[in-house]
Amino acid sequence: MFHARIVSPRGSLYVAAEATPYDLENLRMHVHDLRAAASADTRLELRIDRPSSTATYQRVSTFLQQLEAEGIQTSFSLSPPPSSPRPTAAPSFNGVARRGSAC
């Protein structure tokens, strides 16, 4: 999945979708719609969630290179890996509690 933020003099837009060819082409149309004709002030910030396949990285890389060739400023980042939740273990005791004794 990707998260994209388009910023231009004409406005801004946030898009989140899978990194399929269809969704990347849809993103390209949004970038072009927001791009001011005589301005190079359009920026696309793209973040991809982990894990993604090598094919996805290649598809996105090619997509960004094409936009850069058109004069769009781009930035790319990977989402941080998900933090593993800390397990909530039951408290451990070094011995068996007997009636009347403190644990």
C-alpha positions in Angstrom: 0.0 0.0 0.0 1.2 3.5 -0.6 0.3 6.9 1.0 0.8 9.9 -1.2 0.5 13.6 -0.6 0.4 16.0 -3.5 1.2 19.6 -2.8 0.9 22.3 -5.4 -0.1 26.0 -5.8 -3.5 24.8 -6.9 -4.2 22.8 -3.7 -3.2 19.6 -2.0 -4.5 16.0 -1.9 -3.9 12.9 0.1 -4.3 9.5 -1.6 -3.9 6.0 -0.1 -4.1 2.9 -2.3 -2.4 -0.3 -3.3 0.7 0.2 -5.5 -1.0 -1.4 -8.6 -0.5 -0.1 -12.1 -4.1 1.2 -12.1 -3.7 3.0 -8.7 -0.4 4.6 -9.7 -1.9 5.8 -13.0 -4.8 7.2 -11.0 -2.3 9.0 -8.8 -0.5 10.4 -11.9 -3.8 11.9 -13.1 -4.3 13.6 -9.7 -0.8 15.0 -9.9 -1.4 16.3 -13.4 -4.8 17.8 -12.3 -3.2 19.7 -9.5 -0.1 20.8 -11.4 0.0 24.5 -12.4 1.0 24.7 -16.0 3.8 27.2 -15.7 5.0 26.2 -12.3 7.5 23.7 -11.0 6.1 23.9 -7.5 4.2 20.6 -7.6 5.5 18.1 -5.1 4.6 14.4 -4.5 5.5 12.8 -1.2 5.2 9.0 -1.5 5.4 6.4 1.3 5.1 2.7 0.9 4.1 0.4 3.7 6.3 -2.6 4.5 6.5 -5.4 3.4 6.3 -4.8 -0.3 7.6 -6.9 -3.1 10.5 -6.1 -5.3 8.1 -5.7 -8.2 6.2 -3.0 -6.2 9.4 -1.1 -5.5 10.4 -1.3 -9.2 7.0 -0.1 -10.3 7.0 2.8 -7.9 10.6 3.7 -8.8 9.8 3.9 -12.5 6.7 5.9 -11.7 8.7 8.5 -9.7 11.4 8.7 -12.4 8.7 9.5 -15.0 7.2 12.2 -12.8 10.6 13.7 -12.2 11.2 13.8 -15.9 8.0 15.9 -16.2 9.3 18.4 -13.6 7.4 17.1 -10.5 9.4 17.2 -7.3 9.2 13.8 -5.6 10.2 12.3 -2.3 10.0 8.6 -1.3 10.1 6.8 2.0 9.3 3.5 3.5 6.9 3.3 6.4 8.7 2.2 9.6 8.3 -1.5 10.3 5.4 -2.3 12.6 6.5 -2.5 16.2 5.8 -5.8 17.7 3.3 -5.5 20.5 4.8 -6.3 23.9 3.3 -9.5 25.1 1.4 -9.3 28.3 2.7 -12.3 30.3 1.3 -13.3 33.5 3.6 -12.4 36.4 6.1 -15.2 37.2 6.7 -16.4 40.7 9.9 -18.0 42.0 8.0 -20.3 44.2 4.6 -21.5 45.2 2.6 -19.2 47.3 1.3 -20.7 50.4 -1.7 -19.6 52.3 -0.8 -16.6 54.4 2.5 -15.9 52.7 3.2 -12.9 50.5 4.2 -13.4 46.9 
